[in-house]
Amino acid sequence: MNKDPDVISLNKHAWNKVAKIYEQENIAQINPLFEYFCNQLSNGSFILDLGSGTGLPYAKAFIERGFKVLGIDISSQMIKIAQNNVPKAEFIEKSMTDLDFKDKFNGVFSSFTMLLLDTLLFKDVGMRIVQSLKKRGLFYLSLNEPWEENADVDREAIVDIMGEKMYSRAYTKEEVLDTFIPMGMILLKFSREIQCSKIFGLEHTTVYVFKKG
């Protein structure tokens, strides 16, 4: 599948620019389903942290639980920060659109990263995630969803965050399930909540935990 270079290059530039600001804000809020995801994994499990950012709080939390972690991020600046924050994890600069692993990970973790993809890339990356998981592997996915039904989420996908333009699209539950269920993924848990932060404002968030059949 052809990738849209505008979406990828736009976000790469933006996150390199805002990496230090994002680290200072330390806004990540851990959802209760994070604990559920971790508790379903055996000790020593290998986790792919998709869009690992600064490594905090998630990569660090995984390491503290005895998991092995590979974090990937499109931003070289984020990678540098993460390597300093969580030296026991491995981090590499890589776009999620270039995932090329097969049956490698016990778990894949994506916290507000796949919303940086348009619908075609979302499905392509979804397929790559499923391929990267071992049988019965788990996938944690958090996203934003539209504030109201029939919202024109594609028209509103270019946003200003921390002074930089980037692509960020809300996804409905129906869109997510229509992507992953046909790929053989089983939905184990789902939750919704409203979050508010200085950088991102008010967000309607969703969390999914899938299992590969």
N, C-alpha and C positions, 0 to 999 in steps of 0.2 A: 504494500500500500504506500502511496506517495504521501510524504509528510508535508504539512503546511509550514514552510520556513518562516513565515511571518509570525505565527503564534510562538514557535520555539525560540526564534532569535529575539523577539520582543521580550519574552519572559526571562530569558537568560540575561539580557542586558539589564533589565529592571532589578532582578534579584542580586546581581553583582553590585549594583549601585546601593541597594538598601540593606545589605547584609549586616553591617555594623549597627545600623539603627535598629534593625529587627532584634539583634542580640541584646541590645541595651533595654529594649522594652519588655522582654521576657513575658510574653502574653499567653503562652500556651496553657490551655486548660485541659486537664486529663479527664476524659470521659469515663464513667464507671465501666463501660464495656471494654476499656483497656485492660482492666484487671481480669475480666472474663476471658479475653483473648489470651492473656499470659497464662492463666490457670489451665487452659485447655492444652497447652504445650508441655512436652516433657522436658526435664532438665537437660541442658546442653543443646537444645534445638537451635537450628540455624535460621536466622531471620533476615529477610531483605527489607531494609528501611527505605522506602521509596520516597525520594524528596526529603532527605534526612535533615536538611537545614543546618542549624547550629549544633545538632546532636543532643540538644536539650528540649524537653526533658526525656524524650523517648529512648534514644539510643543508650543513654546513660542508664535508664531504668531497666532496659533489656539486659545490659551487661551485669547490673547488680543482681539480677534474677538468675544469673548463670547461663544466659543464652549467648550464642555466637552471633555477631552482627556484621552485616555488610550494608553500609549506607551509601546510597547514590544520590547525587544532586547535580543539576545542570549548572549551578553556580560555583565557580572556582573559589570565590570568596567565602561562600558558605562552607565549602569543604575545608578550607584552612581553619576556620573557626571551630568546626566540629572536631577536627583532628586534635586541636588543643584542648577542647572540652572533654572529649571522651577518647583518650589515647588507646584504650584497650579494644576499641572497635576499629574496623577497617572502613575507610571512606574513599570513594573514587568519584571523579567528575564524569558523569554519564547522564544522558537524557533517558527518561523512562521510555521514550519512543524507540530507543536502541536496545532495549532488553533482549538478550539472546541466550538466556539460561533455559535449561530443560531438566525437570524433575530434581531440582537442587535444594529447594528451601522447604523447611517445615512450616514456615509462616511468612507471609508478605504483609507489610504494614504500610498503609498510605493515609497520612493525616493531612487532609486539605491540600493534596497535590494534584489529584486527577481533575479537579475543577479548573486547572490551568490548561486543559485540553478541549478542543472543539469535539463535536460529536463523532466525527470519523476517527480522529486520533484516540478518543476515549475507547471506542470499540477495539481498535488495533492494540492499544496498550493493555486492555482487558484480556485479550487473547494471549499476549505475551506473559502476563502475570499468571494466568492459569497454567500455561506451559511450564513456567518456572517452578511451580509448586509440586512437591511430591504428592503421591496419592494420600488422601485424607488431610492434606495440608490446609492451613487456615489463612483466610484473607480478611484483614481489618481495613475498612474503608470509611473515611469520614469526608463529608462534602457539605456544601450549602445547597438548600433547595429554594425554589421560588417563593416569594412572600405571598403570592396569590395565584389562583388558577388562571391559566391563559396568559400569564405574563410573557412578554417578548424577551426571553432570556438571551437570545442570540444578539439582538439589537443592543442590549445593555452589557455585553460581555467585555468591552474594553473599559477598564476602570482605572482610577488614579489611586494608588496606594503608596503612602510615604513619599509623595511627590513624583512618582514614576508611573508611566502608563504600562499596564500589563493586561493580559487576557485572563479572565476569570469568569467561568460560566456556572450557573446554578443547574442542578440536575434533579429531576423528580424521582420519586421512588419507583415509579413505573419504568422510567428510562433505565435506571440502574438494574432492576430485575430483568428487564427485557434484554439487557446486555449479558448478564452473567448466568442466568438460569439456563439458557440454551447452550452454554459452554460447559455444563455439567456441574455447576456450583450450587450448593444447597445453602439457603439462608438459615442460619442458626439463631441470630439475634438482630434486633433492629431497635433503634431509639431515636427520638427527636428531642431537641432542646433549643432554647434561644440563648445566644451568647452575646455579650457586649464587651468591646474593647476600644481603647483609644485609637488604635490604628484602623481596625476593620469596622468599627461601629456595631450596629445591631445586625446579627446574623441568625437566620433560621438554619440550624445545622441538623444533619442526619448522620447516624453511624450504623454500619452494617458489619456483621461478622459472618463470613461465608466459609463453607467447608467444601473441599474438592472431593467429589464422589469417586 
